[in-house]
Amino acid sequence: MPPEKARASTEVVHALIRADLLAGVHQPGEKLKFSPLCERYGASVSVIREALTHLAGEGLVIAEPRIGFRVRDVSLQDLKDLTATRIDIESLALRYAIERGDVEWESRVVAAHHRLERTPMVSADDPARIAEDWESAHGCFHATLLDGCGSPRLLDIARGLRDAAEFYRRWSQTRDPDRDVAGEHKGILEATLARDTDAAEARLRAHYARTVEILEPALRDKR
């Protein structure tokens, strides 16, 4: 009798479902049924449930008592509120970082941007999908920008908002392939290194506001 095939761990399943959610495999509002998920990800119901619970904590999935889980909804109102709040928090953190950050922080920002700039944005296996290595480099760059602020609480708030915005951000990237994301990041970097707080804040604001502009036509009729 052949050995039973090993089941995937919660960490692996969490990463796989998260990647599929952000890639649009599971659509906003879609009910996530255990049977097809178990088959797709090669995991038990308990592992799938635990992974979905973690994703609910990240804001990508909605847990409904006695019903189950579904993909989070999207709406223009929610996106605008989330973006405005994120801009307020990250602008404050970036201002503090520029005021307080030392040369070591500057070096980390430059290194993070270099890694981002040199990492291919799209997956070689699936050009319609954002590469996970790029996503990692992108998150690292934005997090490092704020690291110099010296406020763990402010960074925690910014991190939570960044996680909530991830769903919208990746969704927007499939709708404007000509967007100059690299140019936007370079502009933020240059203003930050020049210690030009006003310019850095303005470029960060424009960077996040662009996502709203891209998605607004698709979300205008949603409530």
C-alpha positions in Angstrom: 0.0 0.0 0.0 1.6 3.4 -1.1 2.3 5.9 1.7 -0.3 8.5 2.3 0.6 11.8 0.7 1.8 14.4 3.1 -0.7 17.2 3.8 0.4 20.9 3.4 1.1 22.9 6.5 -0.9 25.8 7.7 1.9 28.2 6.8 2.2 26.9 3.3 -1.6 26.9 2.7 -1.9 30.4 4.1 0.7 31.7 1.7 -0.9 29.9 -1.3 -4.4 31.2 -0.6 -3.1 34.7 0.1 -1.2 34.7 -3.2 -4.3 33.5 -5.0 -6.5 36.1 -3.3 -4.2 38.9 -4.3 -3.9 37.5 -7.8 -7.7 37.5 -8.3 -8.1 33.7 -8.4 -10.9 34.1 -5.8 -13.1 37.1 -6.6 -14.3 39.8 -4.1 -17.4 38.5 -2.2 -16.9 34.9 -3.3 -17.8 32.2 -0.7 -14.8 30.1 0.1 -16.0 26.5 0.3 -13.9 24.0 2.2 -14.2 21.0 -0.2 -12.7 22.7 -3.3 -10.1 24.5 -1.2 -9.0 21.2 0.4 -8.6 19.7 -3.1 -6.8 22.8 -4.6 -4.3 23.2 -1.8 -3.9 19.6 -0.7 -4.8 20.3 2.9 -7.3 19.1 5.6 -10.3 21.1 6.6 -8.7 22.1 9.9 -5.6 23.5 8.1 -7.8 25.4 5.6 -9.9 26.8 8.5 -6.8 28.0 10.4 -5.3 29.6 7.3 -8.6 31.4 6.5 -8.8 32.6 10.1 -5.3 34.1 9.7 -6.4 35.7 6.5 -9.5 37.2 8.1 -7.1 38.8 10.7 -5.2 40.4 7.7 -8.4 41.8 6.2 -8.4 39.7 3.1 -11.2 37.3 4.1 -14.4 37.8 6.0 -15.4 35.3 8.7 -19.2 34.9 9.0 -20.4 33.1 12.1 -22.3 29.8 11.3 -21.8 30.5 7.6 -18.1 30.3 6.8 -15.6 32.5 5.0 -15.8 34.6 2.0 -13.4 36.9 0.1 -13.6 40.5 1.3 -15.7 42.9 -0.6 -14.4 45.9 -2.4 -16.0 49.3 -2.6 -14.9 52.8 -3.7 -16.0 54.2 -0.3 -13.8 51.7 1.6 -10.9 52.3 -0.7 -11.0 56.0 -0.3 -11.3 55.8 3.4 -8.5 53.3 3.7 -6.2 55.4 1.4 -6.9 58.7 3.1 -6.1 57.1 6.5 -3.0 55.4 5.2 -1.8 58.7 3.7 -2.3 60.5 7.0 -0.5 57.9 9.0 2.4 57.2 6.6 3.0 60.9 5.9 3.4 61.5 9.6 5.8 58.5 10.0 7.8 59.5 6.9 8.1 63.1 8.2 9.4 61.8 11.5 11.8 59.4 9.7 13.2 62.2 7.6 13.7 64.3 10.7 15.1 61.6 12.9 16.6 59.0 10.6 20.4 58.6 10.6 22.9 57.5 8.0 22.3 53.9 8.8 18.6 54.3 8.0 19.4 56.1 4.8 21.7 53.2 3.8 18.9 50.7 4.4 16.4 52.8 2.4 18.9 52.9 -0.6 19.5 49.2 -0.3 15.8 48.4 -0.2 15.2 50.5 -3.2 18.1 48.9 -5.1 16.6 45.5 -4.4 13.2 46.6 -5.6 14.5 48.3 -8.7 16.5 45.1 -9.7 13.7 42.6 -9.0 11.4 41.8 -12.0 7.8 42.9 -11.3 6.0 40.1 -13.1 6.3 36.4 -12.7 8.3 34.6 -15.4 5.8 31.7 -15.3 2.7 33.9 -15.4 3.2 37.4 -16.8 -0.3 38.4 -15.6 0.7 37.8 -12.0 2.9 40.0 -9.9 6.1 38.2 -8.8 6.3 37.3 -5.2 9.9 38.4 -5.0 8.9 41.8 -6.2 6.1 41.9 -3.7 8.5 41.1 -0.9 11.0 43.8 -2.1 8.1 46.3 -2.5 6.9 45.8 1.0 10.4 46.0 2.4 11.0 49.3 0.6 7.9 51.0 2.0 8.5 49.6 5.5 12.1 50.7 5.5 11.1 54.2 4.5 9.2 54.6 7.7 11.6 52.7 10.0 13.5 55.8 10.9 10.5 57.4 12.6 11.4 55.9 15.9 7.8 55.1 16.9 6.9 51.4 17.2 3.2 52.2 17.7 3.1 54.4 14.6 4.8 51.7 12.6 2.3 49.1 13.9 -0.6 51.2 12.7 1.1 51.8 9.3 1.7 48.0 9.0 -1.9 47.2 9.6 -3.1 49.7 7.0 -0.6 48.4 4.5 -1.9 44.9 4.9 -5.5 46.1 4.4 -4.5 48.0 1.3 -2.6 45.0 -0.2 -5.8 43.5 -1.8 -6.7 46.8 -3.6 -3.1 47.5 -4.6 -2.5 44.2 -6.3 -5.9 44.3 -7.9 -5.1 47.8 -9.4 -1.8 46.5 -11.0 -3.7 44.3 -13.4 -5.7 47.3 -14.6 -3.0 49.7 -15.5 0.0 47.8 -16.9 1.6 51.1 -18.2 1.8 52.7 -14.7 5.3 53.9 -14.0 5.6 52.3 -10.5 9.4 52.3 -10.7 9.4 56.1 -11.4 7.0 56.7 -8.5 9.3 54.8 -6.1 12.4 56.6 -7.3 10.7 60.0 -6.8 9.9 59.1 -3.2 13.4 57.9 -2.6 15.1 61.0 -4.0 12.9 63.4 -2.0 13.5 61.3 1.1 17.3 61.3 0.7 17.3 65.0 0.0 15.5 65.4 3.3 12.8 67.3 1.5 9.8 66.5 3.7 7.2 68.3 1.7 8.2 66.7 -1.6 8.5 63.2 -0.1 5.0 63.5 1.5 3.5 64.8 -1.8 5.0 62.0 -3.8 3.9 59.3 -1.3 0.4 60.8 -1.4 0.4 60.8 -5.2 1.7 57.2 -5.2 -1.2 55.9 -3.1 -3.8 58.2 -4.7 -3.0 56.7 -8.1 -4.4 53.3 -7.0 -7.7 55.0 -6.3 -7.7 56.7 -9.7 -7.0 53.4 -11.4 -9.8 51.5 -9.6 -12.4 54.2 -9.4 -14.1 53.3 -12.7 -14.5 49.7 -11.7 -15.7 50.5 -8.2 -17.9 53.6 -8.9 -21.2 51.6 -8.9 -20.3 49.5 -5.8 -21.7 50.6 -2.4 
